[in-house]
C-alpha cells in the first residue's frame, strides 16, 4: 500500500476485483450474455462514490 499504514479509497478500488469478484454469483442469464463477475464489480466500483472524510 505504497508504504502507508492505512488504506485509501483508491487502494480498495485497485484490490476489490481480484479479491472479491470470485465471491459473486451471477444469474444464468448473465452468463449467457457473457457478463462476468469481474465486469459487474468493476462497474459497481466505477459508479459508487468514494467515502469522504467528515
MDTraj code that builds the backbone (N, CA, C; nanometers):
import mdtraj as md
import numpy as np

residues = "UNK UNK UNK UNK UNK UNK UNK UNK UNK UNK UNK UNK UNK UNK UNK UNK UNK UNK UNK UNK UNK UNK UNK UNK UNK UNK UNK UNK UNK UNK UNK UNK UNK UNK UNK UNK UNK UNK UNK UNK UNK UNK UNK UNK UNK UNK UNK UNK UNK UNK UNK UNK UNK UNK".split()
xyz = np.array([
    [0.0821, -0.1189, 0.0000],
    [0.0000, 0.0000, 0.0000],
    [0.0863, 0.1250, 0.0000],
    [0.1880, 0.1206, -0.0788],
    [0.2742, 0.2369, -0.1013],
    [0.3380, 0.2898, 0.0261],
    [0.3728, 0.2016, 0.1190],
    [0.4404, 0.2432, 0.2408],
    [0.3511, 0.3052, 0.3467],
    [0.2211, 0.3067, 0.3235],
    [0.1285, 0.3644, 0.4214],
    [0.0834, 0.2582, 0.5198],
    [0.0403, 0.2998, 0.6381],
    [-0.0162, 0.2059, 0.7353],
    [-0.1676, 0.2240, 0.7442],
    [-0.2257, 0.2738, 0.6361],
    [-0.3706, 0.2924, 0.6257],
    [-0.4088, 0.2753, 0.4791],
    [-0.5367, 0.2564, 0.4534],
    [-0.5830, 0.2422, 0.3152],
    [-0.6618, 0.3659, 0.2740],
    [-0.6632, 0.3878, 0.1447],
    [-0.7412, 0.4972, 0.0878],
    [-0.8387, 0.4361, -0.0133],
    [-0.9424, 0.5089, -0.0525],
    [-1.0405, 0.4524, -0.1458],
    [-0.9787, 0.3944, -0.2728],
    [-0.8744, 0.4553, -0.3227],
    [-0.8098, 0.4035, -0.4440],
    [-0.7490, 0.2652, -0.4213],
    [-0.7009, 0.2379, -0.3001],
    [-0.6483, 0.1049, -0.2675],
    [-0.7597, 0.0011, -0.2777],
    [-0.8746, 0.0349, -0.2217],
    [-0.9888, -0.0567, -0.2246],
    [-1.0309, -0.0828, -0.3685],
    [-1.0413, 0.0222, -0.4477],
    [-1.0810, 0.0056, -0.5879],
    [-0.9800, -0.0795, -0.6646],
    [-0.8533, -0.0636, -0.6353],
    [-0.7494, -0.1391, -0.7061],
    [-0.7504, -0.2872, -0.6699],
    [-0.7866, -0.3199, -0.5468],
    [-0.7790, -0.4582, -0.4999],
    [-0.9127, -0.5310, -0.4954],
    [-1.0221, -0.4604, -0.5084],
    [-1.1541, -0.5223, -0.4917],
    [-1.1818, -0.6314, -0.5942],
    [-1.1582, -0.6046, -0.7203],
    [-1.1910, -0.7037, -0.8235],
    [-1.1125, -0.8333, -0.8040],
    [-0.9797, -0.8304, -0.7922],
    [-0.9099, -0.9576, -0.7736],
    [-0.9399, -1.0255, -0.6400],
    [-0.9771, -0.9473, -0.5389],
    [-1.0010, -1.0052, -0.4066],
    [-1.1433, -1.0558, -0.3873],
    [-1.2409, -0.9978, -0.4568],
    [-1.3811, -1.0258, -0.4249],
    [-1.4617, -1.0847, -0.5408],
    [-1.4238, -1.0602, -0.6639],
    [-1.5066, -1.0989, -0.7786],
    [-1.5426, -1.2472, -0.7788],
    [-1.4531, -1.3323, -0.7340],
    [-1.4813, -1.4762, -0.7341],
    [-1.5926, -1.5136, -0.6360],
    [-1.6305, -1.4229, -0.5465],
    [-1.7357, -1.4494, -0.4480],
    [-1.8747, -1.4102, -0.4979],
    [-1.8828, -1.3487, -0.6145],
    [-2.0104, -1.3026, -0.6684],
    [-2.0689, -1.4110, -0.7579],
    [-2.1938, -1.4481, -0.7302],
    [-2.2651, -1.5458, -0.8130],
    [-2.3633, -1.4714, -0.9024],
    [-2.3500, -1.4924, -1.0306],
    [-2.4388, -1.4274, -1.1258],
    [-2.5508, -1.5212, -1.1677],
    [-2.6627, -1.4625, -1.2058],
    [-2.7746, -1.5415, -1.2584],
    [-2.7331, -1.6016, -1.3929],
    [-2.7929, -1.7156, -1.4290],
    [-2.7554, -1.7816, -1.5553],
    [-2.7680, -1.6916, -1.6779],
    [-2.8678, -1.6034, -1.6803],
    [-2.8826, -1.5173, -1.7979],
    [-2.7643, -1.4218, -1.8150],
    [-2.6969, -1.3924, -1.7065],
    [-2.5775, -1.3090, -1.7169],
    [-2.4650, -1.3865, -1.7861],
    [-2.4550, -1.5143, -1.7555],
    [-2.3533, -1.5988, -1.8198],
    [-2.3795, -1.6074, -1.9698],
    [-2.5085, -1.6226, -2.0046],
    [-2.5449, -1.6324, -2.1459],
    [-2.5043, -1.5053, -2.2199],
    [-2.5182, -1.3919, -2.1537],
    [-2.4803, -1.2633, -2.2134],
    [-2.3301, -1.2376, -2.2017],
    [-2.2567, -1.3338, -2.1467],
    [-2.1106, -1.3267, -2.1302],
    [-2.0672, -1.2103, -2.0412],
    [-2.1484, -1.1843, -1.9388],
    [-2.1139, -1.0832, -1.8391],
    [-2.0486, -1.1561, -1.7229],
    [-1.9297, -1.1123, -1.6866],
    [-1.8538, -1.1783, -1.5808],
    [-1.8667, -1.1018, -1.4499],
    [-1.8433, -1.1708, -1.3402],
    [-1.8494, -1.1056, -1.2092],
    [-1.7451, -0.9944, -1.1991],
    [-1.6321, -1.0106, -1.2657],
    [-1.5301, -0.9047, -1.2684],
    [-1.5890, -0.7758, -1.3263],
    [-1.6647, -0.7917, -1.4351],
    [-1.7244, -0.6760, -1.5014],
    [-1.8279, -0.6080, -1.4118],
    [-1.9099, -0.6884, -1.3453],
    [-2.0136, -0.6339, -1.2574],
    [-1.9504, -0.5556, -1.1431],
    [-1.8519, -0.6133, -1.0792],
    [-1.7872, -0.5468, -0.9664],
    [-1.7136, -0.4202, -1.0109],
    [-1.6453, -0.4260, -1.1234],
    [-1.5743, -0.3080, -1.1741],
    [-1.6721, -0.1947, -1.2040],
    [-1.7863, -0.2272, -1.2619],
    [-1.8873, -0.1249, -1.2907],
    [-1.9456, -0.0674, -1.1622],
    [-1.9698, -0.1522, -1.0657],
    [-2.0201, -0.1056, -0.9364],
    [-1.9215, -0.0089, -0.8714],
    [-1.7956, -0.0443, -0.8715],
    [-1.6933, 0.0433, -0.8137],
    [-1.6825, 0.1750, -0.8899],
    [-1.7026, 0.1687, -1.0192],
    [-1.6963, 0.2900, -1.1005],
    [-1.8116, 0.3846, -1.0663],
    [-1.9290, 0.3286, -1.0411],
    [-2.0483, 0.4105, -1.0163],
    [-2.0592, 0.4639, -0.8740],
    [-2.0074, 0.3904, -0.7789],
    [-2.0220, 0.4326, -0.6391],
    [-1.9204, 0.5404, -0.6028],
    [-1.9660, 0.6457, -0.5373],
    [-1.8698, 0.7471, -0.4936],
    [-1.7864, 0.6952, -0.3765],
    [-1.6630, 0.7372, -0.3715],
    [-1.5761, 0.7001, -0.2590],
    [-1.6206, 0.7766, -0.1349],
    [-1.6089, 0.7155, -0.0186],
    [-1.6445, 0.7888, 0.1036],
    [-1.5501, 0.9069, 0.1244],
    [-1.6020, 1.0087, 0.1880],
    [-1.5215, 1.1281, 0.2156],
    [-1.5017, 1.1431, 0.3654],
    [-1.3937, 1.2061, 0.4028],
    [-1.3672, 1.2327, 0.5451],
    [-1.4712, 1.3308, 0.5975],
    [-1.5058, 1.3138, 0.7222],
    [-1.6055, 1.4035, 0.7826],
    [-1.5413, 1.5214, 0.8468],
])
top = md.Topology()
chain = top.add_chain()
for i, resn in enumerate(residues, 1):
    res = top.add_residue(resn, chain, resSeq=i)
    for name in ("N", "CA", "C"):
        top.add_atom(name, md.element.get_by_symbol(name[0]), res)
traj = md.Trajectory(xyz[None], top)
